[in-house]
């Protein structure tokens, strides 16, 4: 089965994320061994994208949450802590206090 998003074929999880965001992940994460000049150019491009798309951080957060929920649902299994927990008290076992 093939998956196409807006006419582009997604063959890996990275492809799905890049197509959902509309940008390559390397733009945000960088690449190993990039020079200072390459890093500066990448950061300039990222700033331009954020300036042109003020809703982009919200979209990224939504995509990340959906991916986590799909691939690691146990992360969202949170147990609420009771406001009133029993206090465990230490008992003196015959030792000398300092």
C-alpha positions in Angstrom: 0.0 0.0 0.0 1.3 3.4 -0.9 0.6 6.6 1.0 0.4 9.9 -0.9 0.0 13.3 0.8 -0.7 16.2 -1.6 0.7 14.3 -4.5 3.9 13.3 -2.7 4.6 9.7 -1.7 5.5 9.1 1.9 7.6 6.0 2.4 8.9 6.6 5.9 7.9 8.2 9.2 10.3 11.1 8.4 8.5 11.6 5.1 5.1 11.8 6.9 6.5 14.4 9.4 8.2 16.5 6.7 5.0 16.5 4.6 2.9 17.4 7.6 5.2 20.3 8.5 6.0 21.3 5.0 9.7 21.6 5.8 12.6 19.1 6.0 13.5 18.1 9.5 17.2 19.0 8.8 16.2 22.7 8.7 15.2 22.6 12.4 17.6 19.9 13.7 20.7 20.6 11.6 23.0 18.1 10.2 26.1 16.6 11.6 29.3 18.3 10.5 27.7 21.5 9.2 29.9 24.5 9.0 29.2 27.8 10.9 28.2 29.4 7.5 25.7 26.5 6.8 24.3 26.8 10.3 23.8 30.5 10.0 22.0 30.1 6.6 19.8 27.3 8.1 18.9 29.5 11.1 18.1 32.5 8.8 15.8 30.3 6.7 14.1 29.0 9.9 13.6 32.5 11.2 12.0 33.5 7.8 9.7 30.6 7.9 8.6 31.4 11.5 8.1 35.1 10.6 5.9 34.2 7.6 3.9 31.5 9.4 3.1 32.6 13.0 1.0 29.5 13.5 3.8 27.1 12.6 4.9 26.4 16.2 1.3 25.3 17.1 1.2 23.1 14.0 4.5 21.5 15.0 3.3 20.9 18.5 0.1 19.2 17.2 2.1 17.0 14.8 4.5 16.0 17.5 1.7 15.2 20.0 -0.2 13.1 17.4 3.0 11.2 16.5 3.7 10.5 20.2 0.1 9.4 20.7 0.2 7.1 17.7 3.6 5.5 18.3 4.0 5.7 22.1 0.6 5.9 23.7 1.9 4.8 27.1 3.5 8.3 27.5 0.0 9.7 27.8 -1.0 7.2 30.5 -0.6 9.5 33.5 -1.7 8.7 37.0 -2.9 11.7 38.9 -1.3 12.1 42.3 -3.6 12.6 45.2 -3.4 16.0 47.0 -3.5 14.1 50.3 -0.9 11.4 50.4 -0.2 9.5 53.6 3.0 10.7 55.2 5.6 8.1 56.0 7.2 8.7 59.3 10.6 7.3 60.3 10.6 5.4 63.5 13.5 5.8 65.9 15.1 2.3 66.0 17.1 3.0 69.1 19.8 5.0 67.4 21.4 8.1 68.8 20.4 11.4 67.3 23.2 13.5 66.1 
